């Protein structure tokens, strides 16, 4: 049985979010193909993720058991122990919503999700696979605008640093470009997600 962590980062509801339309469909297809797996859904707005406290000494704990119930550190342990990770976040201001960055600060913890060695940093996250769902109003996959896309790049680099072995992106691009068929673009991206879910 695999542990799947489904991270949602959007102020919009599931019915309003184009990103969640893709990722929720993926999760339902995944459940159908893997009924025995454990899926934990973490909506960052429901969790009311905030910024790290000024007093970082409050993040020190005496044991892993204490850390697993700590209001901040529990997220790092949860992220570390997931076998598969799904992140759903729209493209905002050339990146992703700030609440996701705040969450990533929670989970990037030396001694939990990575460690330093004589050879440099080593990731400790168990996950073999991560898929990132994102919807974008413009097309930031191709030149000349691909260099402006910083959300996917940041997630790819950081999660690799933490030890995630395989990173994939399912994106719906150009949804707000005049003349584009947004419904068709979203349907095609959702279809790709459904195909991936069967072997994720």
N, C-alpha and C positions, 0 to 999 in steps of 0.2 A: 504494500500500500504506500503510495507516494503522498507527500504533503505538498499541497499547492497553495501558494500565497497570492491572492488577487488584490492588488493595490489600486485603489481608485482615487484620482485627484482631479476633481472638477466641481466647481461651485454649482453647476447646473445639475438638475435632476436627471435620472436615467431616461425619462421620456423626452427631455430637451437636448440631451447630449448626443451628438453624432459619434463621438468617440465611444461612449458607453454602448451605443447600438451595436458596434462591432465587437467590443470586448465581452459584453453580456452574451451575445450569440455564440462567441467562442467558448465561453464557460459552459453554456448549456450543452453544446456539442461535445465538449470534453467530458462532462458528467455522463453523458449517454455512452461514451466509449470507455470510460473508466469509472464505473459506478462504485468501486470500492475505495477510491482515493479520497483523501480528506482535503476539502477545499475551505480555506479561511478567507473571507472577504473583509478587507480593511479599507473602509471609506475614510479618507483622511479628514474630511470635513466633519463627519460624524464623530471622529476621534478627537476633534478640536486640537489638532497638532499645532503647537506654537513654537516659538524660537527657543533655543537652548537658554538655560538660566545664566545670569551673570556669574553666579557662584558655582563654578564647575566642580567644586569639591562636593557638591550635593549629589554628583553622579558616581561617587566612589561607594562601592559596596564591599562587604567582607566575604561574600560567597556568591556562587552562581545562582543558588536558590534564592538569595535575596535579590539578585539582579533580575531574575525572571519575573518578579512582581513589582519591580521599580517602575514608576510612572513613565520614565523615559527609556531606560535601558532594556525594558521588556521587548521593545521593538527590534533592537539589535539582535537579541537571541532568537526572536521569531524569524527574522530575515535570514539569519545564519543557518537555521535548522530546516528551512524550506528546501524541498527537493526540486521544485519548479516554481518560477515566479512569473506573474502576469502583471504588467503595469499599464494602466490606461490613463492617459492625460492629454488634453488638447494642446495644440501649439499656441502659446501665448507669448507675445512680445519677443519673438525669435527663440523662445525656449519653451518652458512649461510653467504651470502655476507655481507660485512661490511656496505654497504649502508642501509641494513635493520636495523642493530643495530643503525645507525645514525637516521633513521626514528623513531625507537622506543624511542630514547631519545627525539625526538620532541613531541611524543604523551604522554609520561609519565610525566605529569605536575600536581603538587599538586594544588588543587583547580579547576581543569578542569576534569581530568580523574580519580583522586582519591583525598581523603582528609584524614587528621589525626583527630581522635577523642580520647576521654578519653579511649576508649576500643581498640584503635589501628587504623591502616589504613583501609579505606573503599573505595572500587572501585565505580566509578561513571559512568562507561561505560554502555550504554543501551543494548549492543548486547547480545542476547540470545544464539547465535551460532557462532562458528568460525571453519572453516575448513582450514587445512594447507596442501598444495600440495608440495611434495618434491621428487626429484629423487636423488638416491645415487648410486655411482659406485660400492660400496661394500655393504655387508649386515651388517647393524649396528642395526638390530632389535633383534638379538639373541646373546647369549654368544658365544665367549668371547669378542666380539667387541661392545656390546650394551652400555657398560659403557663409551665408547668413544664418543657417540652421545650426543652433547650438544646443538644443534640447536632447536630440537623439545622440549627438556626439558625446555630450557630457555623460549621459546615462551609460553609453557603451564603454567609455573609458573607465568610469568609476566602478561599474559592476565587474568589469574585468579585473580591476585592481583588487576588488574584494573576493575574487575567486570564481565568479560565474563563468562557466566554460563556453556556453553558446548563447549569443545575443541575436535575436531576430526582430525585425520591425514590420508591422502591418500598418500601412498608412493610407489615408484617403486624402489626396492632394488636389488643390485647385477648386475646392468646394464653393468658394465665393467669387470665382473669376466669371465675369459676365460672358455669357454664351456657353458656359460649361453645363453639362447635365449632372447636377450635384447628386441626384438620386441614383443615377447609374454609376457614378464614381463610388459612392458609398456602398452600393450593392456589390460591386466588383471587389472592393476591399474586404467586405464582410465575407464574401465567398472564399477569398484567400485564407481568411482566418478560420473558417469552418473546415477547410481542407487541412490546414495545419493542426487543428485540434485533434484530428483522428490519430495523429502520430506524435503528438507533443509529449 
